[in-house]
Amino acid sequence: MSDFHSSKLNQRNNLLRRLLTLPIRHIQQAIGSLGDLWRTPFTSVMTVFVLGISLALPATLHLFVKNAQQVSEQWDSASQITLFLKLSINDKSAQNLVKRLKLYPEVTDVHYISAKQALKEFKILSGFGQSLEYLEKNPLPATILVIPTNRASQADAANELLAKLTQEREVDQAKLDLEWLTRLEAIAQLIKDIVSCVALLLCLSVVLIVGNTIRLAILSQQDAIAIMKLVGATDSFIQRPFLYSGFWYGIFGGILSWVVVSLLAQYLSTAVGNLTDLYQSNFQLQGLAYSEAAMLIILAVLLGLVGSYISVRNHIRAIEPNAD
């Protein structure tokens, strides 16, 4: 009975010892794989640069889409619906309509232009000021400018709001240029699709680059791997350093791509600032946020691990020790 308990205790101790030594082995192999990269600096640096530049391109395109969306949101918020009121509507009825429109959940602001104010502005802008004084009656109607919310500025929502405003009894005609909104959304969607396709292709190229680099490393150590298998090393033990190599490639490549994109954004921010000053705009070029940079590095690590895993699974299994 005591032998049975002592056997159980030894099994538990062995299991506990394995659990404690497992992370230590992983750390040792991770540091060892980093040392292998250090011993081949030219190949490692070239691989990291290729990975960094490959990931910097889709990250830069993402940055372009991000800033383009910021600009389009400003345009959407500036879009407005013009309501031309009936000539028989007086200022009191028009003011009541303005109060009702401000209660619309789709409306963020309302501006009222009376018929007298519209005629005054038309005299100044048209250059026919004195000629218009001979008119017996003001031909211009009162106008209300309705500025929708960001959500209601989208093409479909703006169309629905336009139909809703047209039903007001004081409104004679409502106008909204939906064509440019539709074109803007179509262009933005096209850019997003292009960025997604380019990012997918470049991510695939990163996997292939890492896989090929790891394959060359495996072939250069083919004899050592065969000897390790001959003395009883498992495939998982042999594969682990190469997987960590893919991990390190992803880490360094992701950091490099983040640095490249940040420097590019910093370089272009000055030129963009000079351009926006000419249009009296406060637009500022946004760089990658810390969360986006972290996601970029995580993506690079995952791609590096996938590329290395595919390579080691295909090549290390094929290496068998020679019976002779």
C-alpha positions, 0 to 999 in steps of 0.5 A: 500500500505504501509503495502505491502511495509513494508511486503516486507521489513520485508521479505527482512530483514528476508532473510538477517538475515538468510543469515548472521546467516547461516555461524555462525550456521555452525561454531558453529556446526562445533566447537560443533562436534569437541568438541564431538570428544574431549569428546570421545578421545579414539574412535576419536584417534583410528578412526583417526589412522585407517584412517591415516594408511589406506590412508598412504598405497596407498599414499606410493604406489603412492610414489613408482610409482612416484620414479619408473617412475623417474628411468625409465625415466633415463633408457629411456633417456640412451637407444640408437640405434646402427648404424653399417655403411657399410664398404665402408663408409669413415669418411667424409660420416659418418660425413655427416650422423652424421650431418643429424641425429642431425637434427632429432626431435626424436634424442637428441644426436649422438656419432660417433665411427670411425672404427679405434677407434672401433678396438682400443677399441676392442684390449683393451677390448678383450685382443687380441691386438697383435693378431689383429695386424696381420689383413690386414684389419680392420673388424670392421665398423664405428658405430654411437650411436643415443640417442633418446629423452624421448618421442622417447625412448618409445617402439613404438616410438623407433621402428619407429625411428629404422625403419627410421634410417635403411633407411639411405643409409650409414647404414648397420645394426641398433640394438635396444633392444626393449624387455627390454623397452616393459617389463619395460613399462608392469611392470610399467603399472602393478604396476599402476593398482595394486596401483589403485586397492589397493587405491580404496579398501582402500578408500572404507574401509575409507568410511565404517569406517567413516560411522560405527563410525558415526552410533555408534555416532547416536545410542548413541544419539538416544534419544536426536535426537528423542527429537530434532525432537519432538520440530521441528528440521529438519533432515538437522539441526540434520545431520549437526554436524555428517557431520562435524564429518566426516569432522574432521575425514578426516582432521586429518586422511589426515594429519596423513597419510601425516606425516606417508608417509613423515617420511617413505620417510625420513627414506628410503632416507638414505638407498636409498642414500647409495645404489645409491652411490654404483652404482655412481648414483645421484638418490634421493628419492622424497617425496610427494610434497605440492600439492600431500599432499594437494590432499591427505588431500582433498581426506581424507575429501571427503571420511569422508564426504561421509561416514558420509553422507551415515550414517546420511541419513540412520539412522537419518531418521529412528529415529522418536519421540515416540508418547507416 
